[in-house]
Each structure stands twice: as C-alpha cells, then as structure tokens.
Amino acid sequence: MNPTRSTASITQETLTVTERPTWEQLHVWWDAMWNNPEDIRVAFSDVMPRSLPRFLESDVMLVLLTVGSDCVAGIWLHDLERVHGHVTAGWVGGWIAPPWRGVVGCAAAKLALASFQARGVQHIFAAINLANRASIALTVGQSMLGFTRVMRYPGFLPYQGTDTDCLIATWHAEDVARAKGAAARRARHVARLRAAPGGIMTTRVRQA
Ligand SMILES: CC(C)(COP(=O)(O)OP(=O)(O)OC[C@H]1O[C@@H](n2cnc3c(N)ncnc32)[C@H](O)[C@@H]1OP(=O)(O)O)[C@@H](O)C(=O)NCCC(=O)NCCS
C-alpha cells in the first residue's frame, strides 16, 4: 500500500492492533526501526537492548500496528511494574514508520495505549530526550496523546554515552506524584546497571 496516497482514508478502524506478532512481523518492524540513524540518535537510550531477542527477553509489553501488510508502528511498555503478578504500570517506548507519521501515527499510538489499558495497565509514563522534539510534540500535545508534563529530570538516561536530561510525562494527569516516584526508582535502576560488571553497553549509532 502506498501511504502517501491512502493516509487520508486510514482511520483507527482500519489500523490492525497486533498484540501477538509473528516472528516475521517482529523482524520487519525491528529492522525498519534501526534503519534510520537520524531517528535513533535522540530516540533510544543506551539502556535499550540493541538486538530483537534481547529486547523481547527484557520484560516488555509490545503492540505492532499494521495496515494490510505494512508495519505502521511498534509501541511498547518497558520497566514494567506489577501488583500480584499483573502489570499495572510501565514506561512507553515507540516508533512510527516514517511514511505513516502524523495523523495515522498518532491514531496508532492511541490504539496501543488502549490495548495496554485493556490489559490492566493503569499508569503509563514517558521519559523523552529533550532533543526529541517530535516525540515531545506527539506525547504531550493536547491534540495528540495529551500526556501531562511532570518534570525535567537532569541526566536521567545515557544517550550515545552522555547522561541526558529527559522530560518525564504521565498519561493520566492524576499520576504526577506516582510518575516522580517511578522516575526516581528507574534512575536508581539505571545507576545499578551502570555499576554492574560490563556496565551499560553503549552502542554508538552509525553516522549517516
Ligand atoms: C517520535 C515519533 C513517534 C513521532 O511521530 P509522529 O507524531 O507520527 O510524527 P512526526 O515525527 O512527524 O512529528 C510529530 C510532530 O512533531 C513535530 N516535529 C517533528 N520534528 C520536530 C522538531 N525537530 N522540532 C519541533 N517539532 C518537531 C512535527 O511537526 C509534528 O507536529 P505537527 O503535527 O504539529 O506538525 C516519530 O517521529 C518516531 O517514530 N521517531 C523515531 C523514534 C522515536 O523518537 N520514538 C520516541 C522515543 S521517546
């Protein structure tokens, strides 16, 4: 399908939400996502696994969004928190395929959030590199995902080996205090990873 000709007619109804993607779908999404160095530099911190098997092993809840056979977006929750074994909270990560960015990408992200909520996730937080203006616009824009800004967290995550300030945001406005607590726990977790043998694997992105 040619997105440039069909985007106007794509709605939330025509996007398919895939909670159990096939290996083939996973590989298509993963390879496309890492194929754009310009995106990746500000998008994914050094803590994110760089291989698909390691990513899938890292305790994530993932949704792929498709239109026909095209992968439109991959949206996931990581650093999951559980109550009595059920996931109740997580940090959102995502990627929207370049041809589908804009209205369709936003609709896809909303469907993913609804899917997480339907599976019992009540609290969703975001930590966004301040240099990632597109992600900030999508996440906190009132006409977009409408997350609430919580704080600027200095040096929250390493990107390309540099501790980088991030915007912390929360899906539900009433979760501001909860988001601050979750951010503090996550910062301690990253500090433990850094102190572990081998530390954080800093994989520099190939220069374009
Ligand atoms: C972040 C991302 C999901 C946003 O996708 P999207 O909302 O569908 O579409 P766009 O990328 O076109 O950007 C969304 C908005 O940000 C704006 N924007 C894009 N780049 C920008 C920049 N450098 N500065 C300011 N605003 C910018 C766009 O103009 C658009 O706003 P508009 O709708 O008012 O025109 C997508 O760019 C992406 O997948 N990026 C790579 C992965 C990533 O960064 N993931 C998030 C990790 S936190």
The ligand as a Gaussian input file, in Angstrom:
#p B3LYP/6-31G(d) Opt

LIG

0 1
 C        8.514000      10.459000      17.680000
 C        7.560000       9.908000      16.617000
 C        6.858000       8.662000      17.151000
 C        6.538000      10.992000      16.315000
 O        5.780000      10.583000      15.194000
 P        4.530000      11.415000      14.660000
 O        3.897000      12.148000      15.776000
 O        3.638000      10.476000      13.920000
 O        5.027000      12.417000      13.558000
 P        6.265000      13.392000      13.372000
 O        7.557000      12.653000      13.562000
 O        6.044000      13.950000      12.004000
 O        6.191000      14.577000      14.455000
 C        5.062000      14.942000      15.234000
 C        5.036000      16.419000      15.497000
 O        6.316000      16.865000      15.946000
 C        6.732000      17.947000      15.153000
 N        8.190000      17.892000      14.980000
 C        8.888000      16.991000      14.244000
 N       10.199000      17.264000      14.350000
 C       10.306000      18.353000      15.143000
 C       11.392000      19.139000      15.612000
 N       12.657000      18.815000      15.310000
 N       11.136000      20.191000      16.405000
 C        9.871000      20.530000      16.742000
 N        8.786000      19.825000      16.332000
 C        9.017000      18.759000      15.539000
 C        6.039000      17.758000      13.816000
 O        5.930000      18.989000      13.122000
 C        4.700000      17.246000      14.257000
 O        3.882000      18.308000      14.724000
 P        2.628000      18.788000      13.849000
 O        1.709000      17.616000      13.779000
 O        2.079000      19.914000      14.639000
 O        3.183000      19.169000      12.515000
 C        8.316000       9.548000      15.314000
 O        8.978000      10.683000      14.848000
 C        9.314000       8.415000      15.505000
 O        8.954000       7.250000      15.441000
 N       10.599000       8.774000      15.762000
 C       11.667000       7.798000      15.972000
 C       11.503000       7.008000      17.264000
 C       11.264000       7.886000      18.472000
 O       11.759000       9.002000      18.580000
 N       10.495000       7.354000      19.416000
 C       10.166000       8.032000      20.658000
 C       11.202000       7.740000      21.687000
 S       10.860000       8.672000      23.186000

